[in-house]
């Protein structure tokens, strides 16, 4: 059996399902009864997550009815998070217990044994969500497996309550009420829930357009998740595919780090266009690291800090870290959008990123900036190219070499 891409005209061989329909190759997607190849899909759409807080249950009634609806919703969400947290911890312990223990005679880390966690238990009422939890935990374990079983520098992951509850794309939907409010409806282990999500705020106009796109295009929906933040706010994260902006572009812009500033934007002739110093965020990060270090020094056993004061200090430091992470996240997103919008105004088709010189600020999370910038470029249909110091003609290789014998 063969399948045809309606966008590029590409034809690929495929297998037949039990119902007689074509089984698409890896990377291909369906929109209705139309098939798209992996290349065409990536050229037309980009993936993005939209996270919105829950405002209230989708109930219209008096105060007593609303209070009862909130109590029912709280019970359903608590039950869902208990399911996901228990399954995540069980999966982590099961993967570790089935794995090998390092022996003195072993020279290399052995391959991970094959496992089928989903088949070891029954998941009545939430099988698709349970499968998503198990896949996520297994991927996290594989990433840390070398440190866990070989070097011993990390322990078995322990998931804290509440672990986000995933919802399959076929088990949730969005609808817009006559007044403009958006209703999110999903299937949980204890039954279906319907809640109103927040759209009337500072970023509501942009968020509402994304939600309308997901409501009108069910085939472009991805997985959703119900999350509870540290401050108790319940959020809904919805993943979906959004159309890319197609425009005529040419040329490139080079974005590089510098010893005197955070980022420097240059043209193809390596002439400076814009300088982003980032002095304020550097002071914030340096001050935060200094505060944490001084706090650790004050928590030494010799200080004999009372338990009540010690717990209060720990809570204050936890809130300070959350605030700092939010500040960094906002700064990185703003600078990434600023760089990409500058390239859009110039009609450029490529951004070349080089972070080899980190002399100005070595402790900045460059990996996060790189990942965010790549995502924004993909969203705006701009090519993102990473260039390291090894790509330069006069760069010094980092590969360890043995010293030559003196003659």
BAVOKE-158146 format. One line per 2 residues: for each residue x, y, z of C-alpha. Coordinates in pm, 1 decimal, padded with zeros to 6 digits, always signed. Each point is the difference from the previous one (the first is absolute). Example, Ala and Ser with C-alpha at 12.3 -4.5 7.8 and 13.67 -1.06 7.14 Angstrom:
# BAVOKE-158146
+01230.0:-00450.0:+00780.0; +00137.0:+00344.0:-00066.0 .
# end
This chain:
# BAVOKE-158146
+00000.0:+00000.0:+00000.0; +00115.1:+00355.4:-00075.8 .
-00088.4:+00340.6:+00143.2; +00023.9:+00341.8:-00172.3 .
+00103.1:+00328.8:+00161.6; -00251.9:+00264.4:-00110.3 .
+00252.7:+00282.7:+00042.5; +00319.2:-00125.2:-00164.8 .
-00136.7:-00287.3:-00209.3; +00238.5:-00245.1:+00162.7 .
-00105.5:-00366.6:-00010.9; +00107.4:-00244.3:+00270.8 .
-00058.2:-00369.8:+00055.8; -00191.1:-00087.0:+00316.4 .
-00168.4:-00288.2:+00174.8; -00370.6:-00062.4:+00032.2 .
-00187.7:+00021.8:+00329.8; -00254.1:-00256.3:+00119.9 .
-00281.0:+00222.2:-00132.3; +00158.5:+00020.6:-00345.0 .
+00130.5:+00356.8:+00038.7; +00359.5:+00097.2:-00081.5 .
+00236.8:+00014.8:+00296.8; +00205.7:+00315.7:-00047.4 .
+00380.7:-00014.5:+00009.9; +00182.7:+00153.5:+00295.3 .
-00032.5:+00379.5:-00000.3; -00301.2:+00016.5:-00231.7 .
-00322.9:+00161.0:+00124.8; -00369.7:-00010.6:-00078.3 .
-00225.3:+00305.9:-00027.1; -00340.3:-00145.4:-00063.9 .
+00048.0:-00240.5:-00288.9; +00307.4:+00183.8:-00136.5 .
+00352.6:-00126.2:+00064.0; +00307.7:+00219.9:+00042.6 .
+00359.9:-00117.0:-00015.2; +00245.8:+00081.5:+00278.1 .
+00179.5:+00265.3:-00207.1; -00323.0:+00168.5:-00110.8 .
-00139.9:-00004.2:+00351.4; +00311.7:+00163.8:+00147.8 .
-00007.6:+00264.0:-00273.2; -00365.7:+00085.1:+00064.9 .
-00041.9:-00034.3:+00377.5; +00188.5:+00046.8:+00324.4 .
-00080.5:-00145.0:+00341.8; -00077.9:+00220.4:+00297.7 .
-00143.4:-00035.8:+00350.5; -00262.2:+00239.8:+00134.5 .
-00030.2:+00009.5:+00380.7; -00301.8:+00168.7:+00159.1 .
-00129.6:+00007.1:+00358.8; -00338.2:-00139.6:+00098.6 .
-00253.8:+00265.7:+00103.1; -00295.7:-00208.5:+00116.6 .
-00202.6:-00312.7:-00072.9; -00223.8:+00031.6:-00304.1 .
-00311.3:+00040.3:+00215.5; -00251.9:+00284.1:-00004.3 .
-00173.5:+00021.9:+00337.7; -00019.6:+00167.3:+00337.7 .
+00272.3:+00007.9:+00264.0; -00099.6:-00333.9:+00154.4 .
+00000.4:-00179.8:-00336.4; +00335.7:+00154.3:-00091.9 .
+00149.5:-00106.4:+00334.6; -00120.2:-00356.4:-00053.5 .
+00143.0:+00001.0:-00354.1; +00337.2:+00115.4:+00133.2 .
+00000.9:-00279.3:+00259.7; -00079.5:-00261.2:-00265.6 .
+00268.4:+00136.3:-00232.4; +00257.6:-00002.1:+00280.7 .
-00077.1:-00366.1:+00075.8; +00030.8:-00097.3:-00366.0 .
+00329.9:+00184.4:-00047.9; +00144.6:-00141.7:+00322.3 .
-00091.5:-00351.7:-00112.2; +00160.6:+00058.3:-00342.4 .
+00324.5:+00134.1:+00149.5; +00014.8:-00291.7:+00243.5 .
-00027.8:-00240.1:-00292.9; +00276.8:+00172.0:-00200.0 .
+00235.9:+00045.5:+00297.3; -00033.5:-00361.1:+00113.9 .
+00052.4:-00131.7:-00352.8; +00306.3:+00220.9:-00055.4 .
+00169.5:-00114.5:+00322.0; -00089.6:-00362.8:-00067.3 .
+00147.0:+00020.0:-00349.6; +00325.6:+00154.6:+00122.7 .
+00047.0:-00265.0:+00269.7; -00093.9:-00278.4:-00240.5 .
+00251.5:+00114.1:-00262.5; +00274.8:+00018.6:+00260.2 .
-00076.9:-00340.8:+00151.3; -00000.6:-00163.6:-00345.6 .
+00327.7:+00166.9:-00097.0; +00346.7:-00147.3:+00046.1 .
+00237.2:+00067.8:+00288.9; +00352.1:+00105.5:-00085.5 .
+00261.6:-00272.7:+00041.8; +00374.4:+00046.7:+00045.0 .
+00070.5:-00207.2:-00308.8; -00209.3:+00225.8:-00225.8 .
+00190.0:+00254.5:-00206.1; -00292.3:+00171.6:-00173.4 .
-00352.0:+00087.1:+00104.7; -00231.7:-00281.0:-00118.7 .
-00306.7:+00059.6:-00210.2; -00326.2:+00059.4:+00178.2 .
-00216.1:-00313.5:+00019.9; -00320.9:+00003.5:-00198.2 .
-00308.1:+00075.7:+00205.0; -00373.5:+00019.2:-00060.5 .
-00134.5:+00189.4:+00298.3; -00347.1:+00046.0:-00143.4 .
-00058.8:-00376.3:-00015.2; +00102.1:-00066.1:+00361.1 .
-00311.6:+00159.4:+00148.2; -00357.9:+00085.1:-00086.0 .
-00089.5:+00361.9:-00062.5; -00376.0:-00005.8:+00001.0 .
-00159.4:+00336.6:-00067.8; +00313.2:+00189.0:-00103.4 .
+00205.4:-00227.4:-00224.2; +00105.8:+00266.6:-00252.8 .
+00105.0:+00247.1:+00269.9; +00185.7:-00275.0:+00186.3 .
+00188.7:-00088.2:-00317.1; +00108.1:+00363.4:-00037.2 .
+00122.2:+00008.9:+00362.1; +00200.0:-00321.6:-00043.5 .
+00163.4:+00122.2:-00321.6; +00101.0:+00328.9:+00161.7 .
+00148.6:-00168.8:+00307.2; +00185.7:-00256.2:-00210.7 .
+00149.5:+00275.1:-00216.6; +00113.7:+00187.4:+00313.2 .
+00151.1:-00318.5:+00144.8; +00187.5:-00076.7:-00322.7 .
+00145.3:+00350.7:+00002.4; +00132.4:-00041.1:+00356.3 .
+00075.7:-00373.0:-00017.9; +00377.1:+00037.3:-00037.9 .
+00022.8:+00210.4:+00317.0; -00235.2:-00232.7:+00189.9 .
+00143.9:-00347.4:-00064.9; +00354.7:+00071.0:-00121.2 .
+00154.3:+00301.4:+00171.3; -00237.1:+00005.7:+00297.3 .
-00017.4:+00378.6:-00008.9; -00382.1:+00005.8:-00014.5 .
-00280.1:-00186.3:+00169.4; -00322.3:-00152.2:-00122.6 .
-00240.3:+00282.3:-00096.0; -00267.3:+00064.9:+00260.1 .
-00309.6:+00182.4:-00125.9; -00177.1:+00238.0:+00234.5 .
-00373.1:+00051.0:+00014.2; -00167.8:+00134.3:-00209.9 .
+00149.1:-00147.4:-00317.5; -00163.2:+00159.2:-00310.9 .
-00286.9:-00209.2:-00130.1; +00026.3:-00047.6:-00380.5 .
-00310.1:-00016.5:-00220.4; +00004.2:-00164.1:-00344.2 .
-00088.5:+00229.8:-00290.4; -00316.5:-00202.4:-00067.1 .
-00115.1:+00037.6:+00363.0; -00021.6:+00380.4:+00024.6 .
-00168.7:+00279.4:-00191.8; -00050.2:+00376.7:+00003.3 .
-00323.9:+00187.3:-00051.4; -00082.7:+00370.1:+00008.2 .
-00309.6:+00118.2:+00181.8; -00231.6:+00268.1:-00136.6 .
+00158.1:+00253.1:+00236.0; +00349.4:-00072.8:-00131.4 .
+00127.9:-00219.3:+00285.0; +00197.1:-00312.8:-00092.9 .
-00104.6:-00334.8:+00149.9; +00258.1:-00278.5:+00039.0 .
-00149.4:-00347.6:+00031.4; +00204.0:-00311.8:+00072.8 .
-00033.8:-00361.3:+00109.3; +00144.9:-00084.6:+00345.8 .
+00002.7:-00335.1:+00185.7; -00303.9:+00106.2:+00204.5 .
-00196.6:+00137.8:-00295.3; -00014.3:+00301.2:-00229.7 .
+00074.2:+00352.9:+00118.7; -00082.2:+00333.1:-00164.3 .
+00167.3:+00321.7:+00112.6; +00028.9:+00359.0:-00117.7 .
+00351.1:+00117.5:-00081.8; +00130.4:+00353.6:+00041.2 .
+00015.3:+00217.0:-00310.5; -00080.2:+00349.9:+00132.0 .
+00341.6:+00117.7:+00118.9; +00314.8:+00169.1:-00129.6 .
+00083.7:-00274.3:-00250.9; -00358.8:-00105.9:-00058.7 .
-00027.0:+00132.1:-00356.0; +00295.7:-00206.8:-00121.7 .
-00104.5:-00302.8:+00205.0; -00361.8:+00015.2:-00117.1 .
+00108.4:-00014.9:-00365.4; +00201.4:-00316.3:+00072.0 .
-00290.8:-00159.4:+00185.8; -00241.5:+00078.8:-00282.7 .
+00240.5:-00166.2:-00244.5; +00005.9:-00317.4:+00212.1 .
-00379.7:+00006.7:+00041.1; -00058.8:+00030.1:-00375.1 .
+00263.6:-00257.6:-00106.4; -00032.0:-00325.2:+00200.2 .
+00250.1:-00179.5:-00226.5; +00272.3:+00247.8:+00101.3 .
-00032.9:-00063.3:+00372.5; +00269.9:-00176.9:+00196.2 .
+00016.0:-00125.7:+00355.4; -00135.7:+00208.3:+00287.3 .
+00102.2:-00002.5:+00366.1; -00157.0:+00123.8:+00322.9 .
+00263.7:+00156.8:+00225.3; +00003.3:+00141.0:+00352.3 .
+00261.4:+00268.9:+00064.2; +00186.4:+00066.7:+00323.9 .
-00240.6:+00277.4:+00099.2; -00303.7:-00227.5:-00045.5 .
-00109.5:+00136.4:-00338.5; -00143.9:-00269.6:-00225.6 .
+00112.7:+00034.5:-00362.3; -00092.3:-00176.3:-00322.3 .
+00275.5:-00049.4:-00257.9; -00118.6:-00072.9:-00353.4 .
+00243.0:-00098.5:-00274.1; -00092.1:+00061.5:-00361.7 .
+00126.2:+00058.5:-00351.1; -00021.9:+00355.1:-00134.7 .
+00052.0:+00120.7:-00359.6; +00330.2:+00163.2:-00083.8 .
+00017.3:+00343.9:-00158.5; +00117.5:-00028.7:-00359.4 .
+00195.4:+00302.4:-00128.7; +00283.3:+00076.1:-00242.9 .
+00329.2:+00006.5:+00188.6; +00369.8:+00005.7:-00081.4 .
+00327.6:+00062.5:+00178.5; +00108.6:-00080.0:+00352.4 .
+00061.3:+00167.4:+00333.8; +00275.7:-00112.3:+00232.9 .
-00062.2:-00003.2:+00373.4; +00306.9:-00057.2:+00214.4 .
+00110.9:+00034.8:+00357.6; +00268.4:+00249.2:+00094.1 .
+00245.2:+00066.4:+00281.7; -00147.7:+00348.2:+00062.3 .
-00373.8:-00063.4:-00048.4; -00256.9:-00275.9:+00008.8 .
-00080.2:-00016.1:-00372.8; +00108.9:+00178.2:-00316.6 .
-00206.4:+00001.0:-00320.4; +00201.6:+00025.6:-00322.0 .
-00070.3:-00006.7:-00372.6; +00160.7:-00231.7:-00254.5 .
+00309.5:+00222.4:-00010.7; +00034.6:-00041.7:+00377.8 .
-00085.8:+00367.7:+00054.6; -00178.3:+00072.8:+00327.5 .
-00370.3:+00078.0:-00033.1; -00118.5:-00011.6:+00359.2 .
+00157.7:-00064.2:+00340.3; -00194.4:-00159.7:+00286.0 .
+00199.7:+00061.2:+00318.9; -00218.6:-00172.8:+00259.5 .
+00161.4:+00178.7:+00295.8; -00319.1:-00012.8:+00206.6 .
-00051.5:-00376.6:-00028.2; +00369.5:-00055.9:+00072.2 .
-00032.0:+00195.2:+00324.1; -00314.7:-00191.3:+00091.5 .
+00158.9:-00342.0:-00057.8; +00324.2:+00092.5:+00176.5 .
-00189.9:+00140.8:+00297.0; -00222.8:-00307.0:+00018.8 .
+00297.0:-00238.2:-00004.4; +00174.6:+00205.4:+00269.4 .
-00315.9:-00002.5:+00213.4; -00029.8:-00378.6:-00030.9 .
+00362.4:-00049.0:+00096.6; -00031.7:+00220.8:+00308.1 .
-00322.0:-00178.4:+00094.4; +00174.5:-00338.0:-00021.2 .
+00275.1:+00130.7:+00225.6; -00258.0:+00111.9:+00255.9 .
-00159.3:-00346.6:+00003.1; +00312.3:-00174.7:+00129.7 .
-00051.3:-00227.3:+00296.6; +00230.5:+00215.5:+00212.5 .
-00240.2:+00294.3:-00031.9; -00265.8:-00190.2:+00200.2 .
-00289.0:+00173.9:-00173.4; -00341.3:-00066.1:+00165.4 .
-00217.7:-00238.1:-00200.1; -00277.9:+00253.0:-00050.2 .
+00237.3:+00263.8:-00134.2; +00180.0:-00257.3:-00213.3 .
-00327.2:-00110.4:-00162.3; -00094.0:+00362.5:-00060.2 .
+00336.4:+00064.3:-00169.1; -00042.6:-00308.4:-00218.6 .
-00344.9:+00115.3:-00109.6; +00133.9:+00348.9:-00078.3 .
+00282.9:-00144.8:-00207.7; -00244.6:-00225.0:-00185.8 .
-00216.8:+00299.5:-00091.5; +00309.6:+00198.1:-00100.5 .
+00111.4:-00281.3:-00233.5; -00344.4:-00019.8:-00159.3 .
+00003.8:+00375.9:-00056.7; +00349.7:-00015.7:-00148.7 .
-00095.2:-00282.8:-00236.3; -00304.6:+00194.1:-00117.6 .
+00215.5:+00309.0:-00052.9; +00249.8:-00197.0:-00208.3 .
-00274.7:-00165.8:-00200.5; -00158.6:+00335.1:-00084.8 .
+00334.5:+00157.4:-00091.2; +00094.4:-00285.0:-00235.0 .
-00338.6:+00001.7:-00172.9; +00006.1:+00378.5:-00043.1 .
+00352.7:+00005.7:-00145.0; -00074.9:-00291.9:-00232.8 .
-00310.5:+00176.9:-00131.3; +00196.5:+00323.4:-00037.8 .
+00270.5:-00170.0:-00207.6; -00244.3:-00184.3:-00225.5 .
-00219.0:+00308.0:-00052.6; +00311.2:+00195.9:-00100.0 .
+00081.1:-00267.1:-00257.7; -00360.5:+00007.6:-00127.0 .
+00007.8:+00377.6:-00050.9; +00317.3:-00038.1:-00205.2 .
-00152.3:-00282.6:-00207.4; +00272.2:-00246.8:+00097.5 .
-00034.7:-00375.5:-00045.3; +00263.6:-00132.0:+00239.3 .
+00137.7:+00065.5:+00347.8; +00346.6:-00135.4:+00079.6 .
+00063.0:-00034.7:+00374.4; +00350.1:-00022.0:+00146.6 .
+00046.3:-00024.5:+00378.9; +00369.4:-00092.4:+00004.8 .
+00110.5:+00316.5:+00186.0; -00156.9:-00005.1:+00347.4 .
+00245.5:+00234.3:+00165.1; -00261.9:+00261.9:+00086.4 .
-00227.0:-00233.6:+00194.4; +00094.3:-00367.1:+00027.5 .
-00277.3:-00099.4:+00245.7; -00283.7:+00115.6:-00225.6 .
-00227.5:-00289.8:-00117.4; +00115.1:+00012.1:-00362.8 .
-00155.2:-00337.7:-00080.8; -00343.6:+00134.6:+00089.1 .
+00049.4:+00313.3:-00210.2; +00112.5:-00214.3:-00292.2 .
-00301.6:-00231.2:+00027.6; -00248.5:+00288.2:+00031.9 .
+00152.4:+00190.0:-00291.3; -00018.5:-00313.2:-00214.2 .
-00369.1:-00045.8:+00085.7; -00086.9:+00361.2:-00084.0 .
+00188.7:-00025.0:-00330.4; -00190.1:-00317.1:-00087.7 .
-00327.7:+00174.0:+00080.1; +00080.9:+00291.7:-00231.9 .
+00136.4:-00225.7:-00276.4; +00358.4:+00127.6:+00039.3 .
+00286.5:-00246.2:-00023.5; +00204.1:-00036.3:+00318.4 .
+00363.5:-00110.7:-00029.5; +00224.1:-00063.9:+00298.2 .
+00367.5:+00074.1:-00050.0; +00253.4:-00090.1:+00266.2 .
+00364.7:+00089.1:+00033.7; +00095.7:-00328.5:-00169.8 .
-00157.2:+00128.5:-00324.2; +00236.8:+00295.2:-00019.7 .
+00311.3:-00040.8:-00214.6; +00247.3:+00107.4:+00270.0 .
-00183.1:-00157.8:+00291.9; +00184.6:-00213.8:+00250.2 .
-00135.3:-00352.3:+00024.2; -00124.9:-00112.0:+00341.8 .
+00096.4:-00360.2:-00062.4; +00247.0:-00126.0:+00255.8 .
+00336.2:-00089.9:-00153.9; +00303.7:-00163.5:+00148.1 .
+00307.2:+00223.8:+00029.8; +00281.2:-00068.9:-00243.6 .
+00329.9:-00123.9:+00131.2; +00269.7:+00260.8:+00007.3 .
+00292.4:-00063.2:-00225.5 .
# end
